Amino acid sequence: MSKYSKKYKIFATIAIFAIVSALIVSSNLIFDLKAKYLMILHLFLLALLTNIIFFFKWRSNIVYEKNKKALQESENKYRTLIESLIEGIGIVDENENFTFANKAGNEIFGCNNGELVGKNLKEFTTEKSFNSALEKTENKKLGNTDIYELEIVGLDKLKRIILVKTSPVIAQNGKYK
């Protein structure tokens, strides 16, 4: 909302208050002068309350937009940092399916950027290596970190031995994600 629309809203409310007040004072429907002034006071308080509500709504929108912009800037910094690392970062779920991989992580597995997400670790390992990784995952579910070597064959058909450093991702409810 622009600063002009806020001013026009306030002026419109004040103008409506003034017109209605003038009509009440000049009308013959209410003969008691005290009742007329009470009605004007009531309308004034109603207009004031309307403007207070409008102000806080307008202010909360400003705070929301400021926080939204700060969050977007923070997300962009985080994304730039993770994507520019030369060390591969990947996240797998409890079934060893990749849910995230940065550019270097994709390259390690012989994939184009973004191609690793959705694939299962089993597609890149021998049965023995995969079973070893599953054992490590069980240990990770208990909240433990680990470092181990894993033999993989990338999509580019090149065999690699990679050093895997694992750290569990624990949800707020305390369960492994």
C-alpha positions as CSV (number, residue, x, y, z in Angstrom):
1,M,0.0,0.0,0.0
2,S,1.4,3.4,-1.0
3,K,1.8,6.3,1.4
4,Y,-0.8,8.2,-0.6
5,S,-3.5,5.6,-0.2
6,K,-2.9,5.7,3.6
7,K,-3.4,9.5,3.6
8,Y,-6.5,9.3,1.4
9,K,-8.0,6.6,3.7
10,I,-7.5,8.9,6.8
11,F,-8.8,12.0,5.0
12,A,-11.9,10.0,3.8
13,T,-12.6,8.8,7.3
14,I,-12.3,12.3,8.7
15,A,-14.4,13.8,5.9
16,I,-17.2,11.2,6.5
17,F,-17.0,11.9,10.2
18,A,-17.4,15.7,9.6
19,I,-20.3,15.3,7.2
20,V,-22.2,12.9,9.5
21,S,-21.5,15.2,12.5
22,A,-22.9,18.2,10.6
23,L,-26.0,16.2,9.6
24,I,-26.6,15.2,13.2
25,V,-26.2,18.7,14.5
26,S,-28.5,20.2,11.9
27,S,-31.1,17.4,11.9
28,N,-34.4,17.8,13.7
29,L,-34.6,14.1,14.4
30,I,-32.6,14.4,17.6
31,F,-33.9,17.4,19.7
32,D,-31.8,16.9,22.7
33,L,-28.5,18.8,22.3
34,K,-26.7,16.5,24.7
35,A,-27.8,13.4,22.7
36,K,-26.5,15.1,19.5
37,Y,-23.1,15.7,21.0
38,L,-23.0,12.1,22.4
39,M,-23.8,10.8,18.9
40,I,-20.9,13.0,17.5
41,L,-18.6,11.7,20.2
42,H,-19.6,8.2,19.4
43,L,-18.9,8.7,15.7
44,F,-15.6,10.4,16.5
45,L,-14.5,7.4,18.6
46,L,-15.6,5.1,15.8
47,A,-13.6,7.0,13.2
48,L,-10.6,7.0,15.6
49,L,-10.8,3.3,16.2
50,T,-11.1,2.7,12.4
51,N,-7.9,4.7,11.9
52,I,-6.1,2.9,14.7
53,I,-7.0,-0.5,13.3
54,F,-6.0,0.6,9.8
55,F,-2.7,2.0,11.1
56,F,-1.8,-1.3,12.9
57,K,-2.8,-3.3,9.8
58,W,-0.7,-1.1,7.6
59,R,2.2,-1.3,10.0
60,S,2.1,-5.0,10.3
61,N,2.1,-5.2,6.4
62,I,5.3,-3.1,6.4
63,V,6.9,-5.4,9.1
64,Y,5.8,-8.5,7.1
65,E,7.3,-7.2,3.9
66,K,10.6,-6.3,5.6
67,N,10.8,-9.7,7.2
68,K,10.0,-11.4,3.9
69,K,12.7,-9.5,2.1
70,A,15.3,-10.4,4.9
71,L,14.3,-14.0,4.6
72,Q,14.7,-14.0,0.9
73,E,18.1,-12.4,1.2
74,S,19.1,-15.0,3.8
75,E,17.9,-17.8,1.6
76,N,19.8,-16.4,-1.4
77,K,23.0,-16.2,0.7
78,Y,22.6,-19.8,1.9
79,R,21.8,-21.1,-1.6
80,T,24.9,-19.3,-3.0
81,L,27.1,-20.6,-0.2
82,I,26.0,-24.3,-0.6
83,E,26.0,-24.2,-4.4
84,S,29.5,-22.6,-4.7
85,L,31.2,-25.2,-2.4
86,I,33.6,-27.5,-4.1
87,E,32.7,-30.2,-1.5
88,G,29.7,-32.3,-2.3
89,I,26.7,-32.0,-0.1
90,G,23.8,-34.4,-0.3
91,I,20.8,-35.2,1.8
92,V,19.2,-38.6,1.8
93,D,16.0,-39.8,3.5
94,E,15.6,-42.9,5.6
95,N,15.4,-45.0,2.4
96,E,18.6,-43.6,1.0
97,N,16.8,-41.5,-1.7
98,F,18.5,-38.2,-2.4
99,T,16.3,-35.3,-1.5
100,F,19.0,-32.6,-2.1
101,A,22.5,-32.4,-3.7
102,N,24.5,-29.4,-4.5
103,K,26.4,-29.0,-7.8
104,A,29.6,-30.7,-6.5
105,G,27.5,-33.6,-5.0
106,N,26.0,-34.1,-8.5
107,E,29.4,-34.1,-10.1
108,I,30.8,-36.7,-7.6
109,F,28.0,-39.1,-8.7
110,G,28.6,-38.3,-12.4
111,C,25.3,-36.5,-12.7
112,N,24.3,-33.2,-14.3
113,N,23.2,-30.5,-11.8
114,G,19.9,-31.5,-10.3
115,E,19.9,-35.1,-11.7
116,L,20.8,-36.8,-8.4
117,V,17.7,-35.7,-6.5
118,G,15.1,-38.6,-6.6
119,K,17.7,-41.3,-7.2
120,N,18.5,-43.9,-4.6
121,L,22.0,-44.6,-3.3
122,K,21.6,-48.2,-4.3
123,E,21.8,-47.1,-8.0
124,F,25.4,-46.1,-7.5
125,T,26.7,-48.9,-5.2
126,T,27.3,-52.6,-5.1
127,E,25.0,-54.6,-2.8
128,K,27.9,-54.9,-0.3
129,S,28.5,-51.1,-0.3
130,F,24.8,-50.4,-0.1
131,N,24.3,-52.7,2.9
132,S,27.3,-51.0,4.6
133,A,25.6,-47.6,4.0
134,L,22.4,-48.9,5.5
135,E,24.2,-50.0,8.6
136,K,25.7,-46.5,8.9
137,T,22.2,-45.0,8.4
138,E,20.9,-47.1,11.3
139,N,23.7,-45.6,13.4
140,K,22.8,-42.2,12.2
141,K,19.1,-42.7,13.2
142,L,20.4,-43.0,16.8
143,G,21.8,-39.4,16.5
144,N,25.4,-40.4,15.8
145,T,27.7,-38.9,13.2
146,D,30.1,-41.0,11.2
147,I,32.9,-40.9,8.6
148,Y,33.5,-43.8,6.3
149,E,34.6,-44.7,2.7
150,L,32.0,-45.8,0.2
151,E,32.7,-47.2,-3.2
152,I,30.3,-45.9,-5.9
153,V,29.9,-46.1,-9.7
154,G,28.7,-42.8,-11.1
155,L,26.2,-42.3,-13.9
156,D,29.3,-41.6,-16.0
157,K,30.3,-45.3,-15.3
158,L,33.4,-44.2,-13.4
159,K,34.3,-46.0,-10.2
160,R,35.1,-43.8,-7.2
161,I,35.8,-44.3,-3.6
162,I,34.3,-41.3,-1.7
163,L,34.7,-40.2,1.9
164,V,31.3,-39.8,3.4
165,K,30.8,-37.6,6.5
166,T,27.3,-38.1,7.9
167,S,25.4,-36.1,10.4
168,P,21.8,-37.0,11.3
169,V,18.9,-34.6,10.6
170,I,16.6,-34.8,13.6
171,A,13.1,-33.3,13.4
172,Q,11.7,-31.2,16.2
173,N,9.8,-34.2,17.5
174,G,13.1,-35.9,18.1
175,K,12.8,-38.4,15.2
176,Y,15.2,-39.0,12.4
177,K,14.3,-37.4,9.1
